[in-house]
Structures are given as structure tokens and as C-alpha cells.
Amino acid sequence: MSWRRLRVLIQHLPPESATWTALRNATPEADLAAQADKGEPEKGRWSQQEQLLAAAVDAIRRLEWVLICVNVDKKSKRPDPPEPMRRPGTGPRKKTAKLTEKSAGRLFELLQGGAA
């Protein structure tokens, strides 16, 4: 069997095959970030049906979160929004940094012209 024939066989395996799963799991973070920046999910390894199912799961999770937020006391701490289902070519969502008193003070100084 030639290398070309092997490549063609691997490329036409179903996306849920053990081979593609191993290849996706072995993808470095830099490659995942580059693929996520392209933003072309139609070129991913999931079928259109799987993409639609993931979108439906994300919508249900979001609706459940909204329902919880609406029915919790206003003074209570609300839960964090749900993580979207991980798609091929994207890494987990990064947490945003919280603004502390020290960083807020520094930001205020910079906005007032203290960055000389």
C-alpha cells in the first residue's frame, strides 16, 4: 500500500473513529488556537448533523442557565454561564481576568494621564 493510499483511507474515516479521535486529542494548543481563529466550522471533522446537535445542546444549556438566573434571589450569587460544547478545532474557553482593587486603581491612574 502506498503512503498516498493510506492517507486517503485515513481522511475518509468517520469523524468519530478512534484514529481521528487520537489525532484530535494529540493536536497541540497552538494548532487549536490557529484553527479556532479561522472560524470555519463547516470545514471541521464533524458532520452538519453533529454541528446542529451541538448547537442545540448549547442552546438548551443556555436556556437552563437563564431559567436558573431568573428564579434565584437578586441578592444571591448567580451561577457562571455554561461552557459551550467543545467542537473540533477549538480549545476550551479561557477565563476572563477579574478586576481587582489594585488593577482598578492602576487603570484609573492610567486613564487620568498617569502613564508618563
Biopython code that builds the backbone (N, CA, C, O; Angstrom):
import numpy as np
from Bio.PDB.StructureBuilder import StructureBuilder

atoms = [
    (1, "MET", "N", (0.848, -1.178, 0.000)),
    (1, "MET", "CA", (0.000, 0.000, 0.000)),
    (1, "MET", "C", (0.897, 1.247, 0.000)),
    (1, "MET", "O", (1.876, 1.327, 0.742)),
    (2, "SER", "N", (0.546, 2.188, -0.828)),
    (2, "SER", "CA", (1.347, 3.410, -0.900)),
    (2, "SER", "C", (0.949, 4.362, 0.234)),
    (2, "SER", "O", (-0.106, 4.205, 0.850)),
    (3, "TRP", "N", (1.818, 5.358, 0.500)),
    (3, "TRP", "CA", (1.529, 6.361, 1.528)),
    (3, "TRP", "C", (0.310, 7.189, 1.133)),
    (3, "TRP", "O", (-0.488, 7.590, 1.980)),
    (4, "ARG", "N", (0.184, 7.435, -0.158)),
    (4, "ARG", "CA", (-0.969, 8.207, -0.636)),
    (4, "ARG", "C", (-2.268, 7.463, -0.364)),
    (4, "ARG", "O", (-3.247, 8.054, 0.091)),
    (5, "ARG", "N", (-2.273, 6.176, -0.642)),
    (5, "ARG", "CA", (-3.469, 5.364, -0.410)),
    (5, "ARG", "C", (-3.828, 5.340, 1.081)),
    (5, "ARG", "O", (-5.003, 5.433, 1.436)),
    (6, "LEU", "N", (-2.827, 5.217, 1.948)),
    (6, "LEU", "CA", (-3.056, 5.232, 3.394)),
    (6, "LEU", "C", (-3.655, 6.563, 3.838)),
    (6, "LEU", "O", (-4.590, 6.594, 4.637)),
    (7, "ARG", "N", (-3.107, 7.670, 3.311)),
    (7, "ARG", "CA", (-3.625, 8.999, 3.642)),
    (7, "ARG", "C", (-5.083, 9.131, 3.223)),
    (7, "ARG", "O", (-5.897, 9.651, 3.986)),
    (8, "VAL", "N", (-5.423, 8.673, 2.036)),
    (8, "VAL", "CA", (-6.803, 8.748, 1.539)),
    (8, "VAL", "C", (-7.728, 7.922, 2.426)),
    (8, "VAL", "O", (-8.833, 8.361, 2.744)),
    (9, "LEU", "N", (-7.290, 6.740, 2.827)),
    (9, "LEU", "CA", (-8.119, 5.907, 3.699)),
    (9, "LEU", "C", (-8.368, 6.579, 5.044)),
    (9, "LEU", "O", (-9.488, 6.559, 5.554)),
    (10, "ILE", "N", (-7.323, 7.175, 5.620)),
    (10, "ILE", "CA", (-7.470, 7.851, 6.916)),
    (10, "ILE", "C", (-8.378, 9.073, 6.782)),
    (10, "ILE", "O", (-9.211, 9.320, 7.654)),
    (11, "GLN", "N", (-8.227, 9.835, 5.709)),
    (11, "GLN", "CA", (-9.044, 11.034, 5.523)),
    (11, "GLN", "C", (-10.526, 10.707, 5.386)),
    (11, "GLN", "O", (-11.373, 11.538, 5.717)),
    (12, "HIS", "N", (-10.850, 9.518, 4.908)),
    (12, "HIS", "CA", (-12.246, 9.161, 4.696)),
    (12, "HIS", "C", (-12.837, 8.323, 5.830)),
    (12, "HIS", "O", (-13.941, 7.793, 5.705)),
    (13, "LEU", "N", (-12.099, 8.206, 6.936)),
    (13, "LEU", "CA", (-12.670, 7.551, 8.108)),
    (13, "LEU", "C", (-13.746, 8.454, 8.702)),
    (13, "LEU", "O", (-13.681, 9.672, 8.533)),
    (14, "PRO", "N", (-14.728, 7.890, 9.390)),
    (14, "PRO", "CA", (-15.740, 8.737, 10.026)),
    (14, "PRO", "C", (-15.106, 9.563, 11.154)),
    (14, "PRO", "O", (-14.133, 9.124, 11.766)),
    (15, "PRO", "N", (-15.652, 10.759, 11.432)),
    (15, "PRO", "CA", (-15.042, 11.630, 12.432)),
    (15, "PRO", "C", (-14.993, 11.030, 13.831)),
    (15, "PRO", "O", (-14.141, 11.422, 14.628)),
    (16, "GLU", "N", (-15.872, 10.099, 14.151)),
    (16, "GLU", "CA", (-15.875, 9.510, 15.488)),
    (16, "GLU", "C", (-14.962, 8.290, 15.607)),
    (16, "GLU", "O", (-14.951, 7.626, 16.644)),
    (17, "SER", "N", (-14.198, 7.990, 14.557)),
    (17, "SER", "CA", (-13.306, 6.828, 14.599)),
    (17, "SER", "C", (-12.187, 7.042, 15.620)),
    (17, "SER", "O", (-11.860, 8.171, 15.986)),
    (18, "ALA", "N", (-11.616, 5.929, 16.066)),
    (18, "ALA", "CA", (-10.538, 6.001, 17.053)),
    (18, "ALA", "C", (-9.323, 6.747, 16.500)),
    (18, "ALA", "O", (-8.636, 7.449, 17.241)),
    (19, "THR", "N", (-9.061, 6.599, 15.214)),
    (19, "THR", "CA", (-7.915, 7.275, 14.595)),
    (19, "THR", "C", (-8.085, 8.783, 14.646)),
    (19, "THR", "O", (-7.171, 9.491, 15.069)),
    (20, "TRP", "N", (-9.252, 9.296, 14.216)),
    (20, "TRP", "CA", (-9.478, 10.748, 14.222)),
    (20, "TRP", "C", (-9.539, 11.291, 15.641)),
    (20, "TRP", "O", (-9.077, 12.402, 15.899)),
    (21, "THR", "N", (-10.100, 10.526, 16.555)),
    (21, "THR", "CA", (-10.148, 10.962, 17.951)),
    (21, "THR", "C", (-8.736, 11.101, 18.508)),
    (21, "THR", "O", (-8.433, 12.079, 19.190)),
    (22, "ALA", "N", (-7.880, 10.142, 18.227)),
    (22, "ALA", "CA", (-6.495, 10.212, 18.692)),
    (22, "ALA", "C", (-5.764, 11.400, 18.061)),
    (22, "ALA", "O", (-4.997, 12.085, 18.738)),
    (23, "LEU", "N", (-5.999, 11.645, 16.771)),
    (23, "LEU", "CA", (-5.363, 12.782, 16.108)),
    (23, "LEU", "C", (-5.840, 14.104, 16.695)),
    (23, "LEU", "O", (-5.035, 15.013, 16.895)),
    (24, "ARG", "N", (-7.142, 14.227, 16.975)),
    (24, "ARG", "CA", (-7.677, 15.458, 17.573)),
    (24, "ARG", "C", (-7.120, 15.669, 18.966)),
    (24, "ARG", "O", (-6.768, 16.791, 19.332)),
    (25, "ASN", "N", (-7.036, 14.591, 19.756)),
    (25, "ASN", "CA", (-6.538, 14.715, 21.123)),
    (25, "ASN", "C", (-5.046, 15.030, 21.170)),
    (25, "ASN", "O", (-4.564, 15.579, 22.161)),
    (26, "ALA", "N", (-4.315, 14.693, 20.122)),
    (26, "ALA", "CA", (-2.874, 14.945, 20.084)),
    (26, "ALA", "C", (-2.533, 16.306, 19.468)),
    (26, "ALA", "O", (-1.359, 16.665, 19.375)),
    (27, "THR", "N", (-3.541, 17.058, 19.050)),
    (27, "THR", "CA", (-3.286, 18.356, 18.419)),
    (27, "THR", "C", (-2.780, 19.349, 19.458)),
    (27, "THR", "O", (-3.413, 19.509, 20.501)),
    (28, "PRO", "N", (-1.641, 20.028, 19.202)),
    (28, "PRO", "CA", (-1.108, 20.996, 20.157)),
    (28, "PRO", "C", (-2.020, 22.222, 20.310)),
    (28, "PRO", "O", (-2.827, 22.523, 19.431)),
    (29, "GLU", "N", (-1.876, 22.919, 21.440)),
    (29, "GLU", "CA", (-2.701, 24.098, 21.737)),
    (29, "GLU", "C", (-2.539, 25.179, 20.668)),
    (29, "GLU", "O", (-3.512, 25.845, 20.316)),
    (30, "ALA", "N", (-1.330, 25.360, 20.152)),
    (30, "ALA", "CA", (-1.099, 26.401, 19.140)),
    (30, "ALA", "C", (-1.910, 26.117, 17.875)),
    (30, "ALA", "O", (-2.486, 27.028, 17.281)),
    (31, "ASP", "N", (-1.950, 24.849, 17.471)),
    (31, "ASP", "CA", (-2.738, 24.484, 16.290)),
    (31, "ASP", "C", (-4.230, 24.659, 16.542)),
    (31, "ASP", "O", (-4.965, 25.097, 15.657)),
    (32, "LEU", "N", (-4.682, 24.315, 17.764)),
    (32, "LEU", "CA", (-6.087, 24.510, 18.103)),
    (32, "LEU", "C", (-6.457, 25.983, 18.041)),
    (32, "LEU", "O", (-7.518, 26.342, 17.532)),
    (33, "ALA", "N", (-5.572, 26.843, 18.565)),
    (33, "ALA", "CA", (-5.840, 28.283, 18.552)),
    (33, "ALA", "C", (-5.879, 28.799, 17.114)),
    (33, "ALA", "O", (-6.728, 29.626, 16.780)),
    (34, "ALA", "N", (-4.977, 28.322, 16.265)),
    (34, "ALA", "CA", (-4.964, 28.763, 14.873)),
    (34, "ALA", "C", (-6.237, 28.317, 14.148)),
    (34, "ALA", "O", (-6.800, 29.071, 13.355)),
    (35, "GLN", "N", (-6.681, 27.105, 14.419)),
    (35, "GLN", "CA", (-7.910, 26.621, 13.795)),
    (35, "GLN", "C", (-9.124, 27.378, 14.315)),
    (35, "GLN", "O", (-10.057, 27.647, 13.559)),
    (36, "ALA", "N", (-9.120, 27.723, 15.592)),
    (36, "ALA", "CA", (-10.249, 28.465, 16.167)),
    (36, "ALA", "C", (-10.325, 29.870, 15.588)),
    (36, "ALA", "O", (-11.418, 30.406, 15.401)),
    (37, "ASP", "N", (-9.166, 30.475, 15.301)),
    (37, "ASP", "CA", (-9.154, 31.822, 14.729)),
    (37, "ASP", "C", (-9.726, 31.846, 13.318)),
    (37, "ASP", "O", (-10.304, 32.850, 12.900)),
    (38, "LYS", "N", (-9.571, 30.762, 12.590)),
    (38, "LYS", "CA", (-10.104, 30.712, 11.226)),
    (38, "LYS", "C", (-11.628, 30.777, 11.230)),
    (38, "LYS", "O", (-12.233, 31.360, 10.330)),
    (39, "GLY", "N", (-12.243, 30.177, 12.242)),
    (39, "GLY", "CA", (-13.690, 30.247, 12.382)),
    (39, "GLY", "C", (-14.456, 29.657, 11.218)),
    (39, "GLY", "O", (-15.428, 30.260, 10.762)),
    (40, "GLU", "N", (-14.058, 28.508, 10.724)),
    (40, "GLU", "CA", (-14.752, 27.858, 9.622)),
    (40, "GLU", "C", (-15.239, 26.488, 10.074)),
    (40, "GLU", "O", (-14.656, 25.474, 9.691)),
    (41, "PRO", "N", (-16.313, 26.435, 10.892)),
    (41, "PRO", "CA", (-16.756, 25.129, 11.391)),
    (41, "PRO", "C", (-17.229, 24.185, 10.294)),
    (41, "PRO", "O", (-17.235, 22.968, 10.482)),
    (42, "GLU", "N", (-17.625, 24.740, 9.147)),
    (42, "GLU", "CA", (-18.067, 23.856, 8.064)),
    (42, "GLU", "C", (-16.925, 23.023, 7.509)),
    (42, "GLU", "O", (-17.166, 22.030, 6.823)),
    (43, "LYS", "N", (-15.675, 23.412, 7.794)),
    (43, "LYS", "CA", (-14.530, 22.633, 7.341)),
    (43, "LYS", "C", (-14.027, 21.679, 8.415)),
    (43, "LYS", "O", (-13.013, 21.007, 8.225)),
    (44, "GLY", "N", (-14.731, 21.615, 9.544)),
    (44, "GLY", "CA", (-14.344, 20.735, 10.640)),
    (44, "GLY", "C", (-14.606, 19.280, 10.313)),
    (44, "GLY", "O", (-15.134, 18.953, 9.250)),
    (45, "ARG", "N", (-14.236, 18.417, 11.228)),
    (45, "ARG", "CA", (-14.388, 16.981, 11.022)),
    (45, "ARG", "C", (-15.761, 16.479, 11.449)),
    (45, "ARG", "O", (-16.068, 15.304, 11.251)),
    (46, "TRP", "N", (-16.602, 17.345, 12.035)),
    (46, "TRP", "CA", (-17.941, 16.919, 12.395)),
    (46, "TRP", "C", (-18.853, 17.084, 11.199)),
    (46, "TRP", "O", (-18.649, 17.963, 10.361)),
    (47, "SER", "N", (-19.854, 16.236, 11.129)),
    (47, "SER", "CA", (-20.842, 16.373, 10.065)),
    (47, "SER", "C", (-21.777, 17.530, 10.412)),
    (47, "SER", "O", (-21.770, 18.029, 11.537)),
    (48, "GLN", "N", (-22.572, 17.946, 9.444)),
    (48, "GLN", "CA", (-23.529, 19.037, 9.675)),
    (48, "GLN", "C", (-24.510, 18.642, 10.776)),
    (48, "GLN", "O", (-24.899, 19.481, 11.588)),
    (49, "GLN", "N", (-24.907, 17.385, 10.809)),
    (49, "GLN", "CA", (-25.841, 16.904, 11.828)),
    (49, "GLN", "C", (-25.234, 17.037, 13.225)),
    (49, "GLN", "O", (-25.916, 17.454, 14.161)),
    (50, "GLU", "N", (-23.968, 16.686, 13.367)),
    (50, "GLU", "CA", (-23.312, 16.789, 14.665)),
    (50, "GLU", "C", (-23.155, 18.248, 15.092)),
    (50, "GLU", "O", (-23.301, 18.565, 16.272)),
    (51, "GLN", "N", (-22.859, 19.136, 14.143)),
    (51, "GLN", "CA", (-22.761, 20.563, 14.454)),
    (51, "GLN", "C", (-24.103, 21.100, 14.942)),
    (51, "GLN", "O", (-24.150, 21.853, 15.914)),
    (52, "LEU", "N", (-25.193, 20.721, 14.276)),
    (52, "LEU", "CA", (-26.528, 21.169, 14.681)),
    (52, "LEU", "C", (-26.901, 20.617, 16.050)),
    (52, "LEU", "O", (-27.513, 21.319, 16.855)),
    (53, "LEU", "N", (-26.540, 19.374, 16.320)),
    (53, "LEU", "CA", (-26.827, 18.786, 17.621)),
    (53, "LEU", "C", (-26.050, 19.514, 18.725)),
    (53, "LEU", "O", (-26.596, 19.773, 19.798)),
    (54, "ALA", "N", (-24.792, 19.840, 18.467)),
    (54, "ALA", "CA", (-24.005, 20.579, 19.451)),
    (54, "ALA", "C", (-24.607, 21.965, 19.692)),
    (54, "ALA", "O", (-24.627, 22.438, 20.828)),
    (55, "ALA", "N", (-25.093, 22.617, 18.642)),
    (55, "ALA", "CA", (-25.731, 23.923, 18.792)),
    (55, "ALA", "C", (-27.006, 23.803, 19.628)),
    (55, "ALA", "O", (-27.293, 24.671, 20.453)),
    (56, "ALA", "N", (-27.762, 22.736, 19.416)),
    (56, "ALA", "CA", (-28.979, 22.525, 20.198)),
    (56, "ALA", "C", (-28.646, 22.280, 21.674)),
    (56, "ALA", "O", (-29.333, 22.793, 22.557)),
    (57, "VAL", "N", (-27.607, 21.505, 21.940)),
    (57, "VAL", "CA", (-27.182, 21.258, 23.321)),
    (57, "VAL", "C", (-26.757, 22.570, 23.976)),
    (57, "VAL", "O", (-27.122, 22.835, 25.122)),
    (58, "ASP", "N", (-25.993, 23.391, 23.263)),
    (58, "ASP", "CA", (-25.578, 24.683, 23.806)),
    (58, "ASP", "C", (-26.780, 25.572, 24.104)),
    (58, "ASP", "O", (-26.806, 26.256, 25.127)),
    (59, "ALA", "N", (-27.776, 25.569, 23.217)),
    (59, "ALA", "CA", (-28.968, 26.394, 23.428)),
    (59, "ALA", "C", (-29.752, 25.918, 24.652)),
    (59, "ALA", "O", (-30.251, 26.735, 25.426)),
    (60, "ILE", "N", (-29.861, 24.609, 24.827)),
    (60, "ILE", "CA", (-30.576, 24.071, 25.984)),
    (60, "ILE", "C", (-29.844, 24.419, 27.272)),
    (60, "ILE", "O", (-30.470, 24.812, 28.256)),
    (61, "ARG", "N", (-28.523, 24.277, 27.271)),
    (61, "ARG", "CA", (-27.735, 24.643, 28.458)),
    (61, "ARG", "C", (-27.896, 26.122, 28.789)),
    (61, "ARG", "O", (-28.016, 26.496, 29.956)),
    (62, "ARG", "N", (-27.897, 26.959, 27.753)),
    (62, "ARG", "CA", (-28.055, 28.400, 27.961)),
    (62, "ARG", "C", (-29.443, 28.731, 28.511)),
    (62, "ARG", "O", (-29.572, 29.561, 29.411)),
    (63, "LEU", "N", (-30.487, 28.081, 27.970)),
    (63, "LEU", "CA", (-31.843, 28.301, 28.468)),
    (63, "LEU", "C", (-31.986, 27.855, 29.918)),
    (63, "LEU", "O", (-32.649, 28.520, 30.714)),
    (64, "GLU", "N", (-31.372, 26.742, 30.256)),
    (64, "GLU", "CA", (-31.412, 26.260, 31.635)),
    (64, "GLU", "C", (-30.731, 27.271, 32.559)),
    (64, "GLU", "O", (-31.228, 27.541, 33.652)),
    (65, "TRP", "N", (-29.604, 27.828, 32.132)),
    (65, "TRP", "CA", (-28.872, 28.819, 32.917)),
    (65, "TRP", "C", (-29.711, 30.083, 33.101)),
    (65, "TRP", "O", (-29.763, 30.644, 34.196)),
    (66, "VAL", "N", (-30.369, 30.529, 32.026)),
    (66, "VAL", "CA", (-31.220, 31.721, 32.117)),
    (66, "VAL", "C", (-32.370, 31.463, 33.080)),
    (66, "VAL", "O", (-32.704, 32.334, 33.883)),
    (67, "LEU", "N", (-32.978, 30.288, 33.016)),
    (67, "LEU", "CA", (-34.071, 29.942, 33.909)),
    (67, "LEU", "C", (-33.620, 29.965, 35.366)),
    (67, "LEU", "O", (-34.342, 30.462, 36.231)),
    (68, "ILE", "N", (-32.453, 29.442, 35.636)),
    (68, "ILE", "CA", (-31.915, 29.463, 37.000)),
    (68, "ILE", "C", (-31.667, 30.898, 37.446)),
    (68, "ILE", "O", (-32.013, 31.266, 38.569)),
    (69, "CYS", "N", (-31.071, 31.714, 36.575)),
    (69, "CYS", "CA", (-30.769, 33.104, 36.929)),
    (69, "CYS", "C", (-32.038, 33.908, 37.201)),
    (69, "CYS", "O", (-32.051, 34.763, 38.086)),
    (70, "VAL", "N", (-33.094, 33.643, 36.454)),
    (70, "VAL", "CA", (-34.347, 34.378, 36.632)),
    (70, "VAL", "C", (-35.021, 34.003, 37.950)),
    (70, "VAL", "O", (-35.660, 34.846, 38.579)),
    (71, "ASN", "N", (-34.884, 32.764, 38.363)),
    (71, "ASN", "CA", (-35.591, 32.281, 39.550)),
    (71, "ASN", "C", (-34.767, 32.302, 40.830)),
    (71, "ASN", "O", (-35.227, 31.804, 41.857)),
    (72, "VAL", "N", (-33.582, 32.857, 40.799)),
    (72, "VAL", "CA", (-32.762, 32.940, 42.007)),
    (72, "VAL", "C", (-32.956, 34.333, 42.621)),
    (72, "VAL", "O", (-33.264, 35.293, 41.915)),
    (73, "ASP", "N", (-32.773, 34.430, 43.924)),
    (73, "ASP", "CA", (-32.899, 35.735, 44.587)),
    (73, "ASP", "C", (-31.934, 36.736, 43.984)),
    (73, "ASP", "O", (-30.847, 36.376, 43.530)),
    (74, "LYS", "N", (-32.341, 37.998, 43.984)),
    (74, "LYS", "CA", (-31.494, 39.032, 43.405)),
    (74, "LYS", "C", (-30.199, 39.206, 44.188)),
    (74, "LYS", "O", (-29.178, 39.595, 43.621)),
    (75, "LYS", "N", (-30.235, 38.925, 45.467)),
    (75, "LYS", "CA", (-29.044, 39.100, 46.308)),
    (75, "LYS", "C", (-28.127, 37.882, 46.277)),
    (75, "LYS", "O", (-26.982, 37.962, 46.723)),
    (76, "SER", "N", (-28.609, 36.768, 45.763)),
    (76, "SER", "CA", (-27.808, 35.547, 45.708)),
    (76, "SER", "C", (-26.804, 35.611, 44.565)),
    (76, "SER", "O", (-26.981, 36.344, 43.592)),
    (77, "LYS", "N", (-25.752, 34.825, 44.712)),
    (77, "LYS", "CA", (-24.752, 34.738, 43.647)),
    (77, "LYS", "C", (-25.306, 33.869, 42.517)),
    (77, "LYS", "O", (-25.797, 32.764, 42.751)),
    (78, "ARG", "N", (-25.222, 34.370, 41.331)),
    (78, "ARG", "CA", (-25.722, 33.624, 40.172)),
    (78, "ARG", "C", (-24.632, 32.689, 39.650)),
    (78, "ARG", "O", (-23.443, 32.986, 39.766)),
    (79, "PRO", "N", (-25.041, 31.569, 39.079)),
    (79, "PRO", "CA", (-24.038, 30.634, 38.542)),
    (79, "PRO", "C", (-23.357, 31.209, 37.301)),
    (79, "PRO", "O", (-23.883, 32.098, 36.633)),
    (80, "ASP", "N", (-22.184, 30.678, 37.020)),
    (80, "ASP", "CA", (-21.463, 31.077, 35.806)),
    (80, "ASP", "C", (-22.205, 30.564, 34.583)),
    (80, "ASP", "O", (-22.876, 29.534, 34.650)),
    (81, "PRO", "N", (-22.090, 31.280, 33.458)),
    (81, "PRO", "CA", (-22.734, 30.776, 32.240)),
    (81, "PRO", "C", (-22.124, 29.437, 31.819)),
    (81, "PRO", "O", (-20.958, 29.171, 32.111)),
    (82, "PRO", "N", (-22.893, 28.602, 31.143)),
    (82, "PRO", "CA", (-22.391, 27.273, 30.780)),
    (82, "PRO", "C", (-21.310, 27.349, 29.706)),
    (82, "PRO", "O", (-21.296, 28.245, 28.862)),
    (83, "GLU", "N", (-20.421, 26.388, 29.773)),
    (83, "GLU", "CA", (-19.385, 26.256, 28.749)),
    (83, "GLU", "C", (-20.019, 25.694, 27.481)),
    (83, "GLU", "O", (-20.811, 24.755, 27.562)),
    (84, "PRO", "N", (-19.689, 26.243, 26.311)),
    (84, "PRO", "CA", (-20.213, 25.633, 25.088)),
    (84, "PRO", "C", (-19.566, 24.263, 24.852)),
    (84, "PRO", "O", (-18.442, 24.010, 25.285)),
    (85, "MET", "N", (-20.286, 23.403, 24.170)),
    (85, "MET", "CA", (-19.755, 22.085, 23.850)),
    (85, "MET", "C", (-18.518, 22.261, 22.971)),
    (85, "MET", "O", (-18.532, 23.024, 22.006)),
    (86, "ARG", "N", (-17.471, 21.560, 23.311)),
    (86, "ARG", "CA", (-16.217, 21.701, 22.564)),
    (86, "ARG", "C", (-16.362, 21.115, 21.172)),
    (86, "ARG", "O", (-16.807, 19.981, 21.000)),
    (87, "ARG", "N", (-15.983, 21.903, 20.191)),
    (87, "ARG", "CA", (-16.041, 21.465, 18.796)),
    (87, "ARG", "C", (-14.636, 21.147, 18.299)),
    (87, "ARG", "O", (-13.654, 21.585, 18.898)),
    (88, "PRO", "N", (-14.532, 20.388, 17.208)),
    (88, "PRO", "CA", (-13.203, 20.134, 16.642)),
    (88, "PRO", "C", (-12.548, 21.432, 16.217)),
    (88, "PRO", "O", (-13.189, 22.292, 15.613)),
    (89, "GLY", "N", (-11.282, 21.571, 16.528)),
    (89, "GLY", "CA", (-10.541, 22.759, 16.118)),
    (89, "GLY", "C", (-10.628, 23.914, 17.090)),
    (89, "GLY", "O", (-10.116, 24.996, 16.803)),
    (90, "THR", "N", (-11.264, 23.712, 18.235)),
    (90, "THR", "CA", (-11.328, 24.780, 19.225)),
    (90, "THR", "C", (-10.917, 24.235, 20.572)),
    (90, "THR", "O", (-11.191, 23.081, 20.900)),
    (91, "GLY", "N", (-10.263, 25.065, 21.342)),
    (91, "GLY", "CA", (-9.872, 24.689, 22.690)),
    (91, "GLY", "C", (-10.933, 25.115, 23.686)),
    (91, "GLY", "O", (-11.923, 25.741, 23.306)),
    (92, "PRO", "N", (-10.742, 24.784, 24.950)),
    (92, "PRO", "CA", (-11.704, 25.228, 25.951)),
    (92, "PRO", "C", (-11.687, 26.747, 26.090)),
    (92, "PRO", "O", (-10.665, 27.388, 25.845)),
    (93, "ARG", "N", (-12.823, 27.319, 26.485)),
    (93, "ARG", "CA", (-12.937, 28.767, 26.624)),
    (93, "ARG", "C", (-12.038, 29.255, 27.746)),
    (93, "ARG", "O", (-11.989, 28.652, 28.818)),
    (94, "LYS", "N", (-11.330, 30.341, 27.501)),
    (94, "LYS", "CA", (-10.431, 30.901, 28.501)),
    (94, "LYS", "C", (-11.221, 31.780, 29.457)),
    (94, "LYS", "O", (-12.147, 32.488, 29.062)),
    (95, "LYS", "N", (-10.834, 31.716, 30.720)),
    (95, "LYS", "CA", (-11.478, 32.540, 31.736)),
    (95, "LYS", "C", (-10.994, 33.980, 31.594)),
    (95, "LYS", "O", (-9.823, 34.227, 31.305)),
    (96, "THR", "N", (-11.900, 34.918, 31.799)),
    (96, "THR", "CA", (-11.517, 36.327, 31.760)),
    (96, "THR", "C", (-11.004, 36.735, 33.132)),
    (96, "THR", "O", (-11.475, 36.247, 34.159)),
    (97, "ALA", "N", (-10.043, 37.626, 33.131)),
    (97, "ALA", "CA", (-9.445, 38.078, 34.379)),
    (97, "ALA", "C", (-10.420, 38.983, 35.133)),
    (97, "ALA", "O", (-11.130, 39.789, 34.533)),
    (98, "LYS", "N", (-10.438, 38.834, 36.451)),
    (98, "LYS", "CA", (-11.283, 39.667, 37.298)),
    (98, "LYS", "C", (-10.540, 40.958, 37.615)),
    (98, "LYS", "O", (-9.318, 40.959, 37.760)),
    (99, "LEU", "N", (-11.280, 42.050, 37.721)),
    (99, "LEU", "CA", (-10.694, 43.347, 38.028)),
    (99, "LEU", "C", (-10.572, 43.473, 39.539)),
    (99, "LEU", "O", (-11.579, 43.508, 40.245)),
    (100, "THR", "N", (-9.329, 43.542, 40.043)),
    (100, "THR", "CA", (-9.090, 43.674, 41.476)),
    (100, "THR", "C", (-8.976, 45.156, 41.826)),
    (100, "THR", "O", (-8.931, 46.013, 40.944)),
    (101, "GLU", "N", (-8.930, 45.440, 43.126)),
    (101, "GLU", "CA", (-8.794, 46.831, 43.591)),
    (101, "GLU", "C", (-7.488, 47.449, 43.088)),
    (101, "GLU", "O", (-7.454, 48.603, 42.662)),
    (102, "LYS", "N", (-6.421, 46.662, 43.147)),
    (102, "LYS", "CA", (-5.112, 47.167, 42.722)),
    (102, "LYS", "C", (-5.109, 47.479, 41.226)),
    (102, "LYS", "O", (-4.645, 48.540, 40.808)),
    (103, "SER", "N", (-5.633, 46.542, 40.420)),
    (103, "SER", "CA", (-5.650, 46.781, 38.978)),
    (103, "SER", "C", (-6.638, 47.883, 38.612)),
    (103, "SER", "O", (-6.415, 48.618, 37.649)),
    (104, "ALA", "N", (-7.728, 48.007, 39.367)),
    (104, "ALA", "CA", (-8.682, 49.095, 39.114)),
    (104, "ALA", "C", (-8.029, 50.446, 39.410)),
    (104, "ALA", "O", (-8.225, 51.412, 38.672)),
    (105, "GLY", "N", (-7.251, 50.508, 40.498)),
    (105, "GLY", "CA", (-6.540, 51.746, 40.826)),
    (105, "GLY", "C", (-5.521, 52.095, 39.754)),
    (105, "GLY", "O", (-5.404, 53.256, 39.363)),
    (106, "ARG", "N", (-4.794, 51.114, 39.285)),
    (106, "ARG", "CA", (-3.801, 51.344, 38.225)),
    (106, "ARG", "C", (-4.480, 51.809, 36.946)),
    (106, "ARG", "O", (-3.979, 52.711, 36.275)),
    (107, "LEU", "N", (-5.612, 51.208, 36.599)),
    (107, "LEU", "CA", (-6.355, 51.603, 35.416)),
    (107, "LEU", "C", (-6.841, 53.048, 35.546)),
    (107, "LEU", "O", (-6.786, 53.819, 34.588)),
    (108, "PHE", "N", (-7.315, 53.404, 36.733)),
    (108, "PHE", "CA", (-7.775, 54.764, 36.968)),
    (108, "PHE", "C", (-6.627, 55.752, 36.787)),
    (108, "PHE", "O", (-6.809, 56.810, 36.183)),
    (109, "GLU", "N", (-5.449, 55.416, 37.305)),
    (109, "GLU", "CA", (-4.278, 56.288, 37.150)),
    (109, "GLU", "C", (-3.918, 56.459, 35.677)),
    (109, "GLU", "O", (-3.608, 57.565, 35.234)),
    (110, "LEU", "N", (-3.959, 55.367, 34.922)),
    (110, "LEU", "CA", (-3.626, 55.449, 33.506)),
    (110, "LEU", "C", (-4.641, 56.311, 32.741)),
    (110, "LEU", "O", (-4.268, 57.071, 31.847)),
    (111, "LEU", "N", (-5.907, 56.186, 33.096)),
    (111, "LEU", "CA", (-6.937, 56.974, 32.428)),
    (111, "LEU", "C", (-6.837, 58.453, 32.786)),
    (111, "LEU", "O", (-7.257, 59.307, 32.006)),
    (112, "GLN", "N", (-6.294, 58.758, 33.941)),
    (112, "GLN", "CA", (-6.151, 60.153, 34.362)),
    (112, "GLN", "C", (-4.852, 60.779, 33.877)),
    (112, "GLN", "O", (-4.520, 61.902, 34.258)),
    (113, "GLY", "N", (-4.125, 60.066, 33.045)),
    (113, "GLY", "CA", (-2.885, 60.614, 32.473)),
    (113, "GLY", "C", (-1.653, 60.286, 33.270)),
    (113, "GLY", "O", (-0.644, 60.979, 33.138)),
    (114, "GLY", "N", (-1.688, 59.268, 34.088)),
    (114, "GLY", "CA", (-0.546, 58.894, 34.924)),
    (114, "GLY", "C", (0.445, 57.985, 34.235)),
    (114, "GLY", "O", (1.330, 57.446, 34.901)),
    (115, "ALA", "N", (0.342, 57.792, 32.953)),
    (115, "ALA", "CA", (1.236, 56.893, 32.240)),
    (115, "ALA", "C", (2.355, 57.676, 31.569)),
    (115, "ALA", "O", (2.526, 57.608, 30.352)),
    (116, "ALA", "N", (3.093, 58.399, 32.344)),
    (116, "ALA", "CA", (4.160, 59.241, 31.791)),
    (116, "ALA", "C", (5.448, 58.482, 31.633)),
    (116, "ALA", "O", (6.445, 59.044, 31.180)),
]
sb = StructureBuilder()
sb.init_structure("model")
sb.init_model(0)
sb.init_chain("A")
sb.init_seg("    ")
for serial, (resi, resn, name, xyz) in enumerate(atoms, 1):
    if name == "N":
        sb.init_residue(resn, " ", resi, " ")
    sb.init_atom(name, np.array(xyz, "f"), 0.0, 1.0, " ", f" {name:<3s}", serial, name[0])
structure = sb.get_structure()
